[in-house]
């Protein structure tokens, strides 16, 4: 199971996805609209994107 945290603001949003063990699977800052946030979520976690 994945957990997703969103910090939503007018100009940009921060997204963090944690795996079932609480380890960061993906973290990103998304500028712009809800459509761009949805695009970030639809990509799902990727080992290469974790910070």
N, C-alpha and C positions, 0 to 999 in steps of 0.2 A: 504494500500500500504506500502511496506517495502522499505527502502533505505539502500544500502550496500556501505560501504566505504572500500577500500583496499589500504594498504600501502605495496607495493611489493618490496622486496629486493632479492638479490641472495640467501642468506642462510635461510631466513625466511620471512614471510609476516604476517601482522596484518589485522584482519577482524573485522568490527563492523557493526552490523545490527540494524537499528532504526525502530521502528514501525511507524504507521501513525501519532502518536502524538509527534514524535521526542524523544521518550524514548528508552533507550538502551534495545534491546531484546536479543542480543547475542554479546559477544566480545571474541575473541580468537587470540592467536599467533600460526601460523602454520609454522613448520619447513619443508623445503624440496621443492618438485617439485610442478608444477601446478596441478598434479593429486591430491595431498593432499589438495590444495586450493579448487579444485572442490568438494572434499569430504566434506570439511568444509562448503561450500555453500549449498550442497545438503541436509545437515542436517536441514537447516532452523532454525528459532528461537525457543528457548526453554526457558521457564520461569526459569528453574533451572540453566541455564548457564549464566545468566546476572550477570555482576560484578557491 
